[in-house]
């Protein structure tokens, strides 16, 4: 693995490679580029793409898979349309590290030949273009993880998750941006620059899977792979009005990812899906787990995918606990409004029981989490940064130097890990206390099914201002299943600053001072749904039921 010592040369090399890949997208040169007239570029693709490309790329995964399976659409046609839209998304939001037209179209042609010969799809994802965050290894392609010093690093093999998705019929057509260190809730690096939010370029697309968020908001993809150790799937999904799922760890494969902290057992990261539809999350998870990834990665839990068998309805009420805030930082007015509107609709449904959830020591949880993230004091990140001389970015400095990161010895790691375990046990007890009965073994039964809570302390923050992680990192510490879903947008006439509110601490003050409705024009507003550990099937079933109620 070679290292480039001059970071400017590394950045130039990475960007030239990306730009060269764009020139190979068929038909792109005939698409006029319209400079955006406002900070909102969401409408631009519909102004410049062909009617056929628009028709294809406006479809969600469930519609595309049906059209591909019936041969109403060919994989070549679908892949070509998404390649063009992804290339356009790059021009608008700087969200791509490279497009893959040659290998994607070769793959699409092979899939079209397969279905023509066999009369059936090759797998559950037959012909569907899927975007991939850059630090997820693809054989022979870059694997820099956002570090200039790794600009020449390449993957020796496809990551396990890509091998499985390939066998399920997927087409990988584009790779997406991530931040320096992979530890920002934004996407900015010295290699590629900043990825802004396509709904409002003054706001962030989120991170660390922010390239995925911006790309899918512009529909250069409708299903993609992100990763999450503190909110890196859920923040980009929430900021861009998409669906994003963080499964519990050790359920999906992780071999083949470039991560400086690989081997850290205290706070684990996981891969997961971002999609334009809830169906996209489910088909992604089911396709992977049906392949029994624990056979090749023995540390994974051998839990088969089992669709939730207790349909919610009059005979089985869905119990939803509402956490209005985390007791540390009060959410901005648009988030509170979205919570109130959602809770009101849920409360009107006779098959849903709504109760309150009181956050328990979430500030203490962040103290544990932020220390366990960087048990080496951030050396693994700083060594890679120093190797090229690239500048330390503000949000990297915030995480590495302004939080609780310090080098820990073995005894200190053990002590913090025990604190983590005790906190998990106490939080589990809080959940068990919501039960209304016991089963034949004396275990709590009919406990709360899911927690409804904010996805963050506001809509997408202004660029370089994402400095509060705890609305998402809380569930990483607990290793709960969590997903984010779109609800509304910031409303200038309704979402006024609460002038009477007095911030309770420095983080609360920082967040309060960020908000002014005019900063957040067009910003999506999303919420978060949380289930217990390894309850992804239940979480998705609950989300589907809730979505039918609130829409």
C-alpha positions as CSV (number, residue, x, y, z in Angstrom):
1,X,0.0,0.0,0.0
2,X,1.8,3.1,-1.2
3,X,1.4,6.6,0.3
4,X,1.5,9.9,-1.4
5,X,3.4,12.4,0.7
6,X,2.1,15.6,-0.9
7,X,-1.5,16.0,-0.2
8,X,-2.2,18.5,-3.0
9,X,-0.9,16.0,-5.5
10,X,-3.0,13.3,-3.9
11,X,-6.1,15.5,-4.2
12,X,-5.4,16.4,-7.8
13,X,-4.8,12.8,-8.7
14,X,-8.1,11.7,-7.0
15,X,-10.1,14.5,-8.7
16,X,-8.6,13.9,-12.1
17,X,-9.4,10.2,-11.9
18,X,-13.0,11.1,-11.0
19,X,-13.3,13.6,-13.8
20,X,-11.9,11.2,-16.3
21,X,-14.5,8.6,-15.3
22,X,-17.3,11.1,-15.9
23,X,-16.2,11.5,-19.6
24,X,-16.9,7.8,-20.2
25,X,-20.6,8.0,-19.3
26,X,-22.5,7.5,-22.5
27,X,-24.5,10.4,-23.7
28,X,-23.4,12.8,-20.9
29,X,-21.7,15.2,-23.3
30,X,-25.1,15.9,-24.9
31,X,-26.7,16.9,-21.6
32,X,-26.6,20.7,-21.1
33,X,-25.4,21.8,-17.7
34,X,-27.7,24.5,-16.3
35,X,-26.0,26.5,-13.5
36,X,-28.4,26.4,-10.6
37,X,-30.4,29.6,-10.1
38,X,-30.8,29.0,-6.4
39,X,-29.3,26.9,-3.5
40,X,-31.9,24.2,-4.3
41,X,-30.7,22.0,-7.2
42,X,-33.2,19.2,-6.8
43,X,-35.1,20.1,-10.0
44,X,-32.1,20.5,-12.3
45,X,-32.0,16.8,-13.5
46,X,-35.6,17.0,-14.7
47,X,-34.7,20.1,-16.7
48,X,-31.8,18.5,-18.7
49,X,-32.3,14.7,-18.8
50,X,-34.4,12.9,-21.5
51,X,-37.9,11.8,-20.7
52,X,-36.8,8.2,-20.8
53,X,-34.0,8.8,-18.3
54,X,-36.3,10.7,-16.0
55,X,-39.0,8.0,-16.2
56,X,-36.5,5.3,-15.2
57,X,-34.7,7.2,-12.4
58,X,-37.8,8.5,-10.8
59,X,-38.9,5.0,-10.0
60,X,-38.2,3.5,-6.6
61,X,-36.4,0.1,-6.1
62,X,-39.6,-1.9,-5.9
63,X,-40.8,-0.5,-9.2
64,X,-37.5,-0.9,-10.9
65,X,-37.1,-4.5,-9.8
66,X,-40.6,-5.4,-11.0
67,X,-39.8,-3.8,-14.4
68,X,-36.5,-5.6,-14.7
69,X,-38.0,-8.9,-13.7
70,X,-40.7,-8.6,-16.3
71,X,-38.2,-7.4,-18.9
72,X,-40.2,-4.2,-19.4
73,X,-36.9,-2.5,-18.8
74,X,-33.4,-3.8,-19.6
75,X,-30.6,-3.6,-17.1
76,X,-28.6,-1.7,-19.7
77,X,-31.3,1.0,-20.1
78,X,-31.7,1.3,-16.3
79,X,-27.9,1.4,-15.6
80,X,-27.3,3.9,-18.4
81,X,-30.0,6.3,-17.0
82,X,-28.6,6.1,-13.5
83,X,-25.1,6.6,-14.7
84,X,-26.1,9.8,-16.4
85,X,-28.1,11.1,-13.4
86,X,-25.2,10.2,-11.1
87,X,-22.8,12.1,-13.2
88,X,-25.1,15.1,-13.2
89,X,-25.5,14.8,-9.4
90,X,-21.7,15.0,-9.2
91,X,-21.7,18.3,-11.1
92,X,-24.3,19.7,-8.8
93,X,-23.1,18.5,-5.4
94,X,-19.6,17.0,-5.6
95,X,-20.9,13.6,-4.2
96,X,-19.0,11.1,-6.3
97,X,-15.5,9.7,-6.2
98,X,-15.9,7.9,-9.5
99,X,-18.5,6.5,-11.8
100,X,-18.1,3.0,-13.2
101,X,-19.7,3.0,-16.7
102,X,-17.6,0.3,-18.3
103,X,-17.8,-2.3,-15.7
104,X,-21.4,-1.4,-14.8
105,X,-22.6,-1.7,-18.4
106,X,-20.7,-4.9,-18.9
107,X,-22.4,-6.3,-15.9
108,X,-25.8,-5.0,-17.1
109,X,-25.4,-6.7,-20.5
110,X,-24.5,-10.0,-18.8
111,X,-27.7,-9.8,-16.7
112,X,-29.8,-9.0,-19.7
113,X,-28.4,-12.0,-21.4
114,X,-29.1,-14.1,-18.4
115,X,-32.7,-13.3,-18.1
116,X,-33.2,-13.7,-21.8
117,X,-31.7,-17.1,-21.7
118,X,-33.2,-18.4,-18.4
119,X,-36.5,-16.5,-18.4
120,X,-36.1,-15.4,-14.8
121,X,-34.1,-12.9,-12.8
122,X,-30.7,-13.8,-11.6
123,X,-31.5,-12.9,-8.0
124,X,-33.6,-10.6,-5.8
125,X,-31.7,-7.5,-6.9
126,X,-31.5,-8.4,-10.6
127,X,-30.3,-5.5,-12.7
128,X,-30.7,-2.9,-10.0
129,X,-27.9,-0.2,-9.9
130,X,-26.6,0.2,-6.4
131,X,-24.2,3.0,-5.3
132,X,-21.3,2.3,-2.9
133,X,-19.5,4.4,-0.3
134,X,-15.8,4.6,-1.4
135,X,-14.3,3.0,1.7
136,X,-16.1,-0.3,0.9
137,X,-13.5,-2.1,-1.1
138,X,-14.0,-2.9,-4.8
139,X,-11.3,-5.1,-6.4
140,X,-8.7,-3.0,-8.2
141,X,-10.3,0.3,-7.3
142,X,-9.2,3.0,-4.8
143,X,-9.7,2.5,-1.1
144,X,-8.6,5.8,0.4
145,X,-11.2,6.2,3.2
146,X,-11.0,10.0,2.9
147,X,-7.2,10.2,3.5
148,X,-4.8,11.8,1.1
149,X,-2.0,9.5,2.2
150,X,-4.0,6.5,0.9
151,X,-4.8,7.9,-2.6
152,X,-2.9,5.0,-4.2
153,X,-4.3,2.3,-2.0
154,X,-6.5,-0.2,-3.9
155,X,-8.7,-3.1,-2.8
156,X,-7.3,-6.6,-3.4
157,X,-10.8,-8.1,-3.5
158,X,-14.4,-7.0,-3.4
159,X,-15.8,-6.5,0.1
160,X,-17.9,-9.4,1.3
161,X,-21.0,-7.3,1.3
162,X,-20.4,-6.5,-2.4
163,X,-19.8,-10.1,-3.3
164,X,-23.2,-11.1,-1.8
165,X,-25.0,-8.2,-3.5
166,X,-23.4,-9.1,-6.8
167,X,-24.6,-12.6,-6.5
168,X,-28.1,-11.2,-5.8
169,X,-28.0,-9.5,-9.2
170,X,-26.9,-5.9,-8.3
171,X,-25.0,-3.6,-10.6
172,X,-22.5,-1.3,-9.0
173,X,-22.4,2.0,-11.0
174,X,-21.0,4.7,-8.8
175,X,-18.9,5.3,-5.7
176,X,-19.6,8.1,-3.3
177,X,-17.7,10.6,-1.1
178,X,-16.9,10.4,2.6
179,X,-15.1,12.8,5.0
180,X,-11.6,12.9,6.3
181,X,-11.3,10.3,9.2
182,X,-14.7,8.9,8.3
183,X,-15.8,10.6,11.6
184,X,-17.8,13.6,10.6
185,X,-21.5,14.0,10.4
186,X,-20.8,15.9,7.3
187,X,-18.8,15.0,4.1
188,X,-15.7,17.1,3.6
189,X,-12.2,16.0,2.8
190,X,-9.0,17.5,1.4
191,X,-9.2,14.9,-1.4
192,X,-12.6,15.9,-2.9
193,X,-13.8,19.0,-1.0
194,X,-17.3,19.5,0.4
195,X,-20.5,17.7,-0.5
196,X,-23.4,20.1,0.2
197,X,-27.1,19.4,0.5
198,X,-28.9,19.5,-2.9
199,X,-32.0,20.9,-1.2
200,X,-30.1,23.9,0.1
201,X,-26.4,24.2,-0.7
202,X,-25.8,26.2,2.5
203,X,-26.5,23.1,4.5
204,X,-24.7,19.8,4.8
205,X,-25.6,16.5,3.1
206,X,-24.6,14.8,6.3
207,X,-21.9,12.3,6.9
208,X,-20.0,10.2,6.8
209,X,-22.1,8.6,4.1
210,X,-23.0,12.1,2.7
211,X,-22.1,11.3,-0.8
212,X,-24.8,8.7,-0.7
213,X,-27.3,11.1,0.7
214,X,-26.7,13.8,-1.9
215,X,-26.6,11.3,-4.8
216,X,-29.9,9.7,-3.8
217,X,-31.6,13.0,-3.2
218,X,-30.9,13.8,-6.8
219,X,-31.8,10.2,-7.7
220,X,-28.5,9.3,-9.2
221,X,-29.2,6.1,-7.2
222,X,-32.2,4.8,-5.3
223,X,-30.4,2.3,-3.2
224,X,-26.9,2.5,-1.8
225,X,-24.5,1.2,0.8
226,X,-23.4,3.4,3.7
227,X,-21.7,2.7,7.1
228,X,-22.6,3.9,10.6
229,X,-20.7,4.1,13.9
230,X,-22.4,7.2,15.2
231,X,-25.1,8.3,12.7
232,X,-23.3,8.0,9.4
233,X,-26.2,6.4,7.6
234,X,-29.0,8.0,9.5
235,X,-27.7,11.6,9.3
236,X,-27.3,11.7,5.5
237,X,-30.7,10.0,5.1
238,X,-32.4,12.4,7.4
239,X,-30.7,15.5,5.9
240,X,-31.8,14.5,2.4
241,X,-35.3,13.2,3.0
242,X,-34.4,9.5,2.5
243,X,-34.7,6.3,4.4
244,X,-31.7,5.0,6.2
245,X,-31.2,1.9,8.4
246,X,-28.5,1.2,11.0
247,X,-28.8,-2.5,11.9
248,X,-27.4,-3.9,15.0
249,X,-23.7,-4.8,14.6
250,X,-22.4,-8.2,13.6
251,X,-25.5,-8.8,11.5
252,X,-24.0,-7.6,8.1
253,X,-20.5,-8.4,6.8
254,X,-17.7,-5.9,7.1
255,X,-14.6,-7.6,5.6
256,X,-13.1,-5.4,2.9
257,X,-13.8,-2.0,4.4
258,X,-11.1,0.6,4.9
259,X,-11.4,1.8,8.5
260,X,-8.6,3.2,10.7
261,X,-10.2,1.8,13.8
262,X,-10.8,-1.7,12.5
263,X,-10.3,-4.1,15.4
264,X,-11.9,-1.8,17.9
265,X,-14.4,-3.9,19.8
266,X,-15.8,-1.3,22.1
267,X,-18.0,0.7,19.7
268,X,-18.6,-1.3,16.5
269,X,-19.6,0.1,13.2
270,X,-21.9,-1.5,10.6
271,X,-22.8,-1.3,7.0
272,X,-26.4,-0.6,6.1
273,X,-28.7,0.7,3.4
274,X,-29.9,4.2,2.3
275,X,-32.8,4.3,-0.1
276,X,-35.5,6.4,-1.6
277,X,-38.0,3.9,-0.2
278,X,-38.7,1.7,2.8
279,X,-38.8,-1.3,0.5
280,X,-35.3,-0.6,-0.5
281,X,-34.1,-1.1,3.1
282,X,-35.9,-4.4,3.4
283,X,-34.8,-5.9,0.1
284,X,-31.2,-4.9,0.9
285,X,-31.3,-6.6,4.3
286,X,-33.1,-9.7,3.3
287,X,-30.9,-10.3,0.2
288,X,-27.7,-10.1,2.4
289,X,-28.9,-12.1,5.4
290,X,-30.5,-14.8,3.2
291,X,-27.0,-15.5,1.9
292,X,-25.9,-16.5,5.4
293,X,-22.9,-14.2,5.6
294,X,-21.9,-15.7,9.0
295,X,-20.5,-18.7,7.0
296,X,-17.7,-16.6,5.6
297,X,-17.4,-14.1,8.6
298,X,-17.8,-16.3,11.7
299,X,-18.1,-13.4,14.1
300,X,-21.4,-12.5,12.6
301,X,-24.6,-13.6,14.4
302,X,-26.2,-16.5,12.6
303,X,-29.7,-14.9,12.6
304,X,-31.8,-15.8,9.5
305,X,-34.0,-13.1,8.1
306,X,-37.5,-13.8,9.5
307,X,-40.3,-11.5,8.4
308,X,-42.1,-10.1,11.5
309,X,-44.9,-12.6,12.2
310,X,-47.1,-10.5,14.6
311,X,-48.8,-8.1,12.2
312,X,-49.7,-4.9,14.0
313,X,-53.4,-4.1,14.1
314,X,-56.5,-4.4,16.3
315,X,-55.3,-7.8,17.6
316,X,-51.7,-6.7,18.3
317,X,-51.4,-3.0,19.1
318,X,-48.2,-1.3,18.1
319,X,-46.7,0.3,21.3
320,X,-44.8,3.5,20.5
321,X,-42.8,5.4,23.1
322,X,-42.2,9.0,22.3
323,X,-38.9,10.7,23.2
324,X,-39.4,14.4,22.5
325,X,-35.7,15.2,23.2
326,X,-32.7,13.6,24.8
327,X,-32.6,15.8,27.9
328,X,-29.4,17.5,26.8
329,X,-30.0,19.5,23.5
330,X,-33.5,20.7,22.6
331,X,-34.4,20.1,18.9
332,X,-35.1,23.0,16.6
333,X,-38.8,24.0,16.0
334,X,-39.2,22.1,12.7
335,X,-38.3,18.8,14.5
336,X,-40.7,19.4,17.4
337,X,-43.4,20.2,14.9
338,X,-42.8,17.0,13.0
339,X,-42.8,15.1,16.2
340,X,-46.1,16.6,17.3
341,X,-47.8,16.1,13.9
342,X,-46.6,12.5,13.8
343,X,-47.6,11.7,17.4
344,X,-51.1,13.2,16.8
345,X,-51.7,11.0,13.9
346,X,-50.5,7.9,15.7
347,X,-52.7,8.8,18.7
348,X,-55.8,8.8,16.5
349,X,-55.2,5.2,15.5
350,X,-56.9,2.7,17.7
351,X,-54.3,0.0,16.9
352,X,-51.4,2.1,18.2
353,X,-50.7,2.9,21.8
354,X,-48.6,5.9,22.4
355,X,-46.7,6.4,25.6
356,X,-43.8,8.6,26.8
357,X,-40.1,7.7,26.9
358,X,-37.9,9.6,29.3
359,X,-34.3,9.7,28.2
360,X,-31.9,8.3,30.7
361,X,-28.5,9.9,31.1
362,X,-27.8,10.5,27.5
363,X,-25.1,12.9,28.3
364,X,-23.3,10.2,30.3
365,X,-23.8,7.9,27.3
366,X,-22.0,10.3,25.0
367,X,-19.1,10.6,27.5
368,X,-18.6,6.8,27.3
369,X,-19.0,6.7,23.5
370,X,-16.6,9.5,22.7
371,X,-13.9,8.0,24.8
372,X,-14.3,4.5,23.3
373,X,-14.3,5.8,19.7
374,X,-10.6,6.8,20.0
375,X,-9.0,4.5,22.6
376,X,-5.6,5.2,20.9
377,X,-6.1,8.9,21.4
378,X,-6.8,9.3,17.7
379,X,-3.3,8.1,16.6
380,X,-4.6,5.8,13.9
381,X,-6.3,8.8,12.2
382,X,-3.6,11.3,12.9
383,X,-0.8,9.0,11.5
384,X,-2.7,8.8,8.2
385,X,-3.3,12.5,8.1
386,X,0.3,13.4,9.0
387,X,1.7,11.0,6.4
388,X,0.7,13.3,3.5
389,X,0.8,16.6,5.5
390,X,-2.8,17.3,4.7
391,X,-4.5,19.9,7.0
392,X,-6.7,18.7,9.8
393,X,-10.2,19.7,9.0
394,X,-12.4,21.5,11.6
395,X,-14.7,18.6,12.2
396,X,-11.8,16.2,12.5
397,X,-10.3,18.5,15.1
398,X,-13.6,18.7,16.9
399,X,-13.8,14.9,17.2
400,X,-10.1,14.1,17.8
401,X,-9.1,17.0,20.0
402,X,-12.2,18.7,21.4
403,X,-14.1,15.7,22.7
404,X,-13.0,13.1,25.2
405,X,-10.4,11.3,23.0
406,X,-7.3,10.3,24.9
407,X,-5.0,7.4,24.7
408,X,-6.2,4.7,27.1
409,X,-4.2,1.8,28.7
410,X,-5.7,-1.7,28.9
411,X,-7.1,-1.2,32.4
412,X,-8.8,2.0,31.3
413,X,-10.3,0.4,28.3
414,X,-11.7,-2.4,30.5
415,X,-13.2,0.0,32.9
416,X,-14.9,2.0,30.2
417,X,-16.1,-1.1,28.5
418,X,-17.6,-2.2,31.8
419,X,-19.3,1.2,32.1
420,X,-20.7,0.6,28.6
421,X,-22.1,-2.7,29.6
422,X,-23.6,-1.4,32.8
423,X,-25.3,1.4,30.9
424,X,-26.6,-1.1,28.4
425,X,-28.0,-3.2,31.2
426,X,-29.6,-0.2,32.9
427,X,-31.2,1.0,29.6
428,X,-32.5,-2.5,29.0
429,X,-34.1,-2.4,32.4
430,X,-35.8,0.9,31.5
431,X,-37.3,-0.8,28.4
432,X,-38.4,-3.9,30.3
433,X,-40.2,-1.6,32.8
434,X,-42.6,-0.6,30.0
435,X,-44.0,-4.2,29.9
436,X,-47.6,-4.8,30.9
437,X,-47.2,-8.5,31.8
438,X,-44.9,-11.5,32.0
439,X,-44.6,-14.6,30.0
440,X,-44.5,-18.2,31.2
441,X,-40.9,-17.9,32.2
442,X,-41.4,-14.7,34.1
443,X,-39.9,-12.4,31.4
444,X,-41.5,-9.0,30.7
445,X,-44.0,-9.2,27.9
446,X,-45.8,-6.6,25.8
447,X,-43.1,-4.0,26.4
448,X,-42.8,-0.9,24.1
449,X,-42.1,-2.0,20.6
450,X,-40.3,1.1,19.3
451,X,-39.1,4.5,20.3
452,X,-40.0,7.5,18.2
453,X,-37.5,10.3,18.5
454,X,-35.7,13.0,16.6
455,X,-33.0,12.0,14.1
456,X,-30.9,15.0,15.1
457,X,-31.2,18.3,17.0
458,X,-32.3,20.0,13.8
459,X,-32.7,19.6,10.0
460,X,-29.5,19.4,8.1
461,X,-27.0,21.8,9.8
462,X,-25.2,24.6,8.1
463,X,-21.9,23.5,6.6
464,X,-19.2,22.8,9.2
465,X,-21.7,22.9,12.1
466,X,-22.6,19.3,12.7
467,X,-21.3,19.0,16.3
468,X,-23.9,17.1,18.2
469,X,-24.0,13.4,17.6
470,X,-26.0,12.0,20.5
471,X,-29.4,11.7,18.8
472,X,-27.9,9.0,16.7
473,X,-24.7,7.8,18.6
474,X,-26.9,6.9,21.6
475,X,-28.2,3.9,19.7
476,X,-24.8,2.9,18.5
477,X,-23.6,2.7,22.1
478,X,-26.7,0.5,22.9
479,X,-26.4,-1.3,19.5
480,X,-30.1,-0.9,18.9
481,X,-31.7,-1.1,15.5
482,X,-32.5,2.4,14.2
483,X,-33.8,3.9,11.1
484,X,-34.6,7.5,9.9
485,X,-37.6,8.4,7.7
486,X,-38.8,11.6,6.0
487,X,-41.8,13.5,7.4
488,X,-41.9,17.1,6.2
489,X,-39.8,20.2,5.4
490,X,-38.9,23.3,7.3
491,X,-41.8,25.7,7.1
492,X,-40.9,29.4,7.2
493,X,-44.3,30.5,8.4
494,X,-44.7,27.9,11.2
495,X,-41.2,27.1,12.5
496,X,-40.3,30.3,14.3
497,X,-37.4,30.6,16.8
498,X,-38.6,30.0,20.4
499,X,-37.5,33.3,21.9
500,X,-38.6,32.2,25.4
501,X,-36.3,29.2,25.5
502,X,-33.2,29.4,27.7
503,X,-30.5,26.9,26.7
504,X,-29.4,24.5,29.4
505,X,-25.8,23.9,28.6
506,X,-23.1,24.8,26.0
507,X,-24.1,22.2,23.4
508,X,-27.7,23.3,23.8
509,X,-26.7,27.0,23.3
510,X,-24.7,26.1,20.2
511,X,-27.6,24.3,18.7
512,X,-30.1,27.0,19.6
513,X,-27.9,29.7,18.1
514,X,-27.7,27.8,14.8
515,X,-31.4,28.1,14.1
516,X,-33.1,30.7,12.0
517,X,-35.9,29.6,9.6
518,X,-34.3,31.5,6.6
519,X,-31.2,29.4,6.9
520,X,-33.1,26.2,6.4
521,X,-35.3,26.9,3.3
522,X,-36.3,23.6,1.6
523,X,-34.6,21.5,4.2
524,X,-36.2,18.0,4.7
525,X,-37.3,17.2,8.2
526,X,-36.9,13.5,9.3
527,X,-37.5,11.5,12.4
528,X,-36.0,8.3,13.9
529,X,-37.5,5.0,14.9
530,X,-35.6,2.7,17.2
531,X,-36.1,-0.9,18.2
532,X,-34.1,-3.2,20.5
533,X,-31.0,-5.1,19.5
534,X,-31.3,-7.4,16.4
535,X,-34.9,-6.4,15.8
536,X,-34.5,-5.1,12.3
537,X,-37.5,-7.1,11.0
538,X,-39.8,-5.8,13.7
539,X,-38.5,-2.3,13.2
540,X,-39.2,-2.4,9.5
541,X,-42.7,-3.8,10.1
542,X,-43.4,-1.1,12.6
543,X,-42.1,1.6,10.2
544,X,-44.3,0.3,7.4
545,X,-47.3,0.4,9.7
546,X,-46.5,3.9,10.9
547,X,-45.9,5.1,7.4
548,X,-49.4,4.0,6.3
549,X,-50.8,5.9,9.3
550,X,-49.0,9.2,8.8
551,X,-49.1,9.5,5.0
